[in-house]
Amino acid sequence: MNTSSLPWKVLSAQAGASVLTDGWNLATLEADVEVTRSFSVEVVFDAPFQSAPVVHIGLTGFDVDQRDSARLKVQATSISESGFNAVISTWSNTRVYAVEFQWMAIGA
């Protein structure tokens, strides 16, 4: 089948993680504050795409300790037909207690 004639599919949702999520490591500091700390959230699509879609991800909320600067990065990695990983990162002396994000996947 010619993939250029397949209809577009769009999936989206809201997700998040926090200190209540197993393995959350963004609220504690490393001995070396220059080390980037990251936490990955696995997102599985309700229905798979024919090929890896384009994924847009946006930060919609966060809870960061008030004593330090709010250093926060959210990006989609390991994008496949069935899902992706949302990687939340921080660095220096920032303590992150919770992050919320929305994502949208567009593809065939």
N, C-alpha and C positions, 0 to 999 in steps of 0.2 A: 504494500500500500504506500502511496506517495505521502510522506509526512507533511509536505507543504499544504495538503488539503485537510489535515486534521483540525478540528475546532480547538480554540484556546480554552484552557482550563485555569481557573483562578481559585486558590485556596488561601484562607487567612485565619488567624486566631490571635489570642492574647495568651501570654505565658509569663512565668516569673520563677524566681528562686530567692531563698532567704536563709537566714541563720537556722531556720527550721528544716531546711533541706539537707539530707545526708551528704556529708562531704564538703559542705560549704566552708571555704577557707579564706574568704575575702574580708572577714571581720577581725582577723588576727594578723599581727605584724610579723614579718620575718626578721631574723637577726640583721640581715642585710636589706635595708629599706629600698635599695635600688633594684631589687628583684621584682619582676612583674609577676603578680599573682593572678591566676585565671581559674574560672570555674565554667564547666561546659554543661549545657542543657540539651539533651537529645530531643529533637522534634521529629515526630513521625507523622507523615501525611495520612489523612483519612483514606485517601485513594491515591495510588501511585500514578506518576506521570509516565509518558512514553519515553522521555529522556529527561536529564537533569533540568529543572526549571530555573528561571531567574528568581532569586529570593531577595526581597527587600525587608530589612529589619530596622525597627526604630524604637528608641528608648521612650517609654511612656511614664515611668515613675522610678524613684529610687529613694532609699533611706541611707544617708551617709552621716557618719559622726561629725558633729558640728565643730570639733576642735581643729580639723584639718581641711585642706582643700579637697574639693570633690573631683577626684580623678577617676574617670569611668569610661570604658570603651565596650561596645557590644557589636559583634560581627558574626555573620553567617559563614560557617566553614563546612567542609566535607559534604557539599550539596550533591545529592543523588536523586534518583527517580522516586525513592521512598521516604526521603527526609533530609535533615541537615542537623548540624550542631550549632547552637547559639553559644558563642564564647564570650563570657563577661570577664573583663580584665580591669585591674587597678594596679597602682604602683605607689612607691614612696610610702608615706605614713598614713595614707587614706584607709579608713575602715568603712567597708560597705556592708550594711546589714540586710538590704533587700534590693532587688531590681525587678522591674516589670517591663515587658516589651511586647510589641505587636509585630507580626510578620505577615508577609504576603508572598505567595509563590505563584508565578505565571509561567505557563508552558503548555505543551500539547500532551 
